[in-house]
Amino acid sequence: MTPTHLKFVLIIASVRVGRIGPSVARWFLDQLPPEGMEFDVVDLAEPTGTATTRLLDHADGFVVVTPEYNHSYPGELKVLIDAHRTEWKHRPVTFVSYGGMSGGLRAVEHLRTVFAELYMVGTRNGVVIHMPWEHLDDGTLTLGDTAADSARQAMDELVWWAELLKPERPVAARGVA
């Protein structure tokens, strides 16, 4: 399979005051090679609408950056998910989760079942960041090689699934006019 230029949407799920989701998203994107893929960012703390729908519809896959709120994911993410249907179908998703001791894993487990219902493929690999606030310096997240490796592995798997599922996606997402 020859890789093509792929478009991904990274979703920042946290909307709380003092959130660190944008720092986590920035760190994740900094771990990836600059060529061969394009990222649009949807920050749920900002208004969403038809522009967001268009981004989702043309995406080859998704990266969800999510904290864990009360053993699950943020309500604003659920609103985004439920407001769309065909935009998710036959696309892969990987997760970058963060939180306390669990690192956001309970949020990811809930998201896996929701996205599976929408005919999405959740990657096996993802990124789990425990206590990220302990690794922030002036808003910049600094993590070790193990975390960076997990980001690259998750993205490699996301790319693989995006290529594999591309023929199954609706016409708009394949770039066919």
N, C-alpha and C positions, 0 to 999 in steps of 0.2 A: 504494500500500500504506500503510495507516494503522498507525503503530507502536502496539504495545501495551506494557503493563508486562512487562518481561523480567527473568528471573532468571538470573544467571550464577554460576558457581563459579570462584574464583581459587585455583589450586593452587600452593603454595609447595613446590618440589621439593627444595630443599637441606635436609640434616639435619646437616651437619657442625658441630662446635663452632666458634664464631667466625663463623658464617655471616652473610651480609648479605641473604639472601633476603627476610626480613620488611621490611627497609628499602626494598628495591626494590619490593616489593608495595605498601607504603604510598605510596611516591612515585607509582606507576602510578595507584592509586585516587584520589589527590589531583588528578590531571590531568583527571578526568572530571566531566561535569556531574552534579549531585546528583539530578536528577529523571529518571524514566522507566525506571530499572533498579535492580535489587537485586543485591547481591553477598554471597555466603557465601564464607568462606575456609576452605580445607582445607590445613592445615600438616602436611606429612608428618613433621615432627619430633615431632608429637603422635600419640597412638594413633588409629587409624582403625577403623571397624567399620560396624555397621548404620546409624548416623546418617550416615556419609559416603556409604554406598550410597544412602540416601534423598535426600541433597543432590544427588548426581550424577544420580539418576533424574528429579528435578524441574527440572533445569537446562535452560535454553534454549541455553546455550553455555558455553564455558570459556576461561579465560585461564591459561596455564601460565607461571609465573615460574621459570625454570630457569638454573642455572649450567652451565658446561661442565666435566665431569669426564673427563679422559683422552680428549678428542675426542668425547665423547658426553654423554648426560644421566645423572642419578643413578639408581642401581639401585632406590631406593625408589619412584621414579616408575614404573619398569617394573613393579614389583610391583603398584602401584595400578592401572595400566592393565590388566594381565593378570588381575586379580581381578574385573574387570567386563567385560561385553560389551554387553548391550542398553542400558546407561546411556549409552554413547557414541554409539550409532547415530543418524545423521541430525542431528548437532549440529555446529556450527562451533567451531573452536578458534583462538585467536590466541596468539602467543608473545611473552614479554618475556624476552629472554636477556641474560646478562651473563657477563663473563669477561675474559681478557687481551686480546691483540690481536685475536682473532677475535670477541670480544663474545658468545661462546656460539653462534655460527652453526652450528657443526658439530653441536652438540646438537640444534638446531632441525631441521636436515636429516634427522637420524635419526628424530626424532619425527614428522616429516611422513609418512614411509613407514609407520610403525607406526599412526598414526591413520587414514591412508587405508585401511588394511586393515580397520579397524573401521567403515568407511562414514562417516567424518567428513570435514568440509571444513576444511582449514587455510587461514587467510586469507593473502593475498599480503603485506599490510602487517603489520608487527610492530614491536617495539622492540628495538634492539640497543644494549647499553650496554658500552662498552669501559672497562676499568679502573675499575669503579665505586668501589672503595675509595679512589681519589684524589678522589672527590666526596662523601665522607662527613664530616659534622661532628656529633659526639656522636650517631651513629646515624641522622642524617637525611641522606638523599640529596638533593643539589641539582644539578640538571642544567639546561641552557639551553633556549631556546625550540624549537630543532630537535627535541630529544628529546620535549618536551611535545607538539609537533605530531604526532610519529610515534605517540605514545600515543593521541591523539584520533583520528587517521586509522585506526589499527588497531581501535579500539573502534567507530568508525562502520561499518567493514566487517563486524565481528563482529555488530553489531546487524542489518545488512542481511541477512546470511546466516541469522541466527537467525529473523528474520521469514519469510524465504523458505522455510526448511526446516521451520517449525513444523507444517504439516499432515502432514508425513511422520514425525514423531516418535511414539513409543508414547504411548498414552492418558495415562499418569501425567504425562508431561512437558508435555502440552497443558493440564493442569489440569482434565481431564474426570473426573468421579467415576464 
